[in-house]
Amino acid sequence: MLPNDPSDTPAEKPLARRNAAVALACGIGLAGMVGAAYASVPLYKAFCQLTGFDGATRKADAAPDQVLKRSLTVRFDANVRDMPWTFRPSQVSQEIRIGATGLAFYKVTNLGKTAVTGRATYNVVPEQAGPYFQKLECFCFNDQTIQPGQTVEFPVVYFIDPEYATDFETKGKPEVTLSYTFFPVESQQASAPATPSPLGGAAKAGL
């Protein structure tokens, strides 16, 4: 009579079940990690806009009630990555009182022969100013399709939160820089691209 296979012994069956449970748990954990990786970009974007972390500016629903006597210099910067566009601020800098609403413009021209879609990201220097530099209107994080030869002017409505003047990391800093960078959108729309409409109005083409 042949001896029993060790894998069939009662002592080995609980071990096999434990190994299967460990393998299942590892599989679930790996799937969760993959899902978290895919979700990390929008979650990071939302976190930065909510907290001002890493120099990200915040989106506000309304301007503050308080306007301080102290003023700051706001400088404007523009960059383009791998696109046939010129992109520049319409003003080099602005003097603005803390708590007051400011209006600035950025101008884009498509020098290419086809319509190109881009998306702008932004940040503020110094990074400590990120939580206090807040925007009421912005063209960032939305796809912007510019026709060949077209020029579009985009507005930015912003303010510096009055708490900037009391935070020990920012109260001694006399200026901040708002910087935008346009990147190409990977999937360009070949048919009927949307024309940008800053602040819900008609595009300012041919400027």
N, C-alpha and C positions, 0 to 999 in steps of 0.2 A: 504494500500500500504506500503510495507516494505521500510525502509530508505535505502539510498544508502550506500554501503560499503565505509568506509573512504579511503581505499587504492585506490579507483577508482576516488577520487576527483581530479580536475585539479591541486590543490596545492601540492598533494603528488607525482604526476608523475615526476616533475623535480627533487625532492629529491631522488626518486628511481634511476633515471638516474645518478645523481651525485654519489650515493653509488656504483653503478655498475662501474662507471669510476674509483673511488678510488680503488675498489677491483682489477680491471684490472691492474692499475698502480702498486699496491703492488705485484701482481703476476709477472709482468715483472721485477720489481726490485729484487724480490727473485731469479728469474731465472738468472739475471745478476750477483748477488752475488755468486750463485753456480758456474757459469762459471768462474768467477774471481778466486774462490778458487781453481778450478782445474788448472787454468793457472798460479797460483802464484808461484809454485815451479820452472818451467822452466824460468819464468820471473825473479824471484829472482836470480837464477843461472846466467842468462845473465847479470843482473844488477851488481852483485858482480864481475863478470869477467871483465866487462867494466870499473868499477870504482875502484875496489880494496876494496870495502866496506866490513866490518866485517872480515878483515884479508885475504880476498880472493886474490890470485895472479891473474895477468892479462895475457892474451894471446897476444903475439906480433907477427908481421909479419916479422920483421927484427931487428937486433941488432943495437944499437945506434952508431953513428959515433965517439962520444967522449968517451975516456977512461981516467978517472981521476987517479992521483997518489995515492989517498987514497984507502986503502983496508978495507974490512969488513970480519968478520968471519961468514960464513953460516953454521949453524948446521942442521942436518937431523934427523927426527923422523919418526917412523912407528908404526902403530897400526892395530889390526884386531878385528872385532866384529863378534862373533858367526860363525866362520869358522875354519875348520881344517887346517889352513895354518900357516906357519911361514913367517913373513914379516919383513924385516929389511933393513936399508940402508947399502950399501957396504962401505960407508965412514962415519965417525962420524961427520967430519966438513971439510970445505975447506976455504982457504984464497983466496979472489978474489978481484981484483980491480974494483971499481965502473965503470960500463959501459962495462967491459969485459965480454965475454961469458964464462960460466962455464958448465961443464958436470959432472953430478952425476948419480949414479946407485942405484936402489932398487931391492932387490932380494926376490922372492916369491917361497916357496915350498909347494906343496899340500901333506899333511901327511895323507889324507883320502884315502878311498878305491874306491872312485868314482870321476869322473870329477866334479869340482865345478866352478861355475861362480861367480865372484865378481866384484865390481865396487868401485873405490877409489875416495874419496873426499879429499880436502886439505885446508890448511890455513897457514898463516904466523903469527908469533909472533915476535915483537909487531905488533898489528893490523895496526898501522900507516904506517908500511912498505908495506902493501898490494898493494897500487897503484904503487909502485916502483919495486917490485919483479915481473919480467915478464918472461914468459916461451915461448920458441920457439918450443919445443916439450915436450909432456907430455902424460902419460898413463891414466890420470885421466878422470872420467866421461864416459869412454868407458867400455863395458863389456869385462872382461878378463876370459877366460875359461882355467883352469889349469888341466891337466890330473893327475890321482893318481901317486904319487911318482915323479912328474915332478918338476923341478926347472926352473924358467924363470927370467931373469934379464932385468929390464926395465930402459931405460935412461931418464933423465930429462935434457934438454938444457935450460939454464936460464941466465939472467943478471939482475943487479941492475941498474935501470935508474939513470943517473947522477943527476937528480933533487932531489934524495934522500939526496944529500950533502948540499942542500940549504934550504930544508923545515925545519922550526924551530922545528917541531915535531919529525924529524928523524935525523937531521944532527949530533946530539950528541950521537947517539946510535951506538955502535961499532959492534953489531952482530944481526943477524936475524935467526929464526928457521923455516925451511920448514917442515911441518908435513902432512903426509898422513894417512888416515884410510880406510881400505878395509871393505866393507859391502857385505853380500851375496845378489845376485840378486834373487828376489822372485820367478820368473818363470825360473827354471833351464831347459836348453835345454837337453832333453834326448837323442836325436839322432844327431850324427855327429857334436859335439861341435867344434867351431872354435879354432884353435891354435893361441895363441898370436904371433904377429910378430912385435916386437919393431922397431920403425923407418922404417917400411916397409920391414924389413929383416926377416930372419929365427929366430925362437925362440931359445934362448940359453938354451936348455934343458940339464939336467945332470950336471949343474955347482955345 
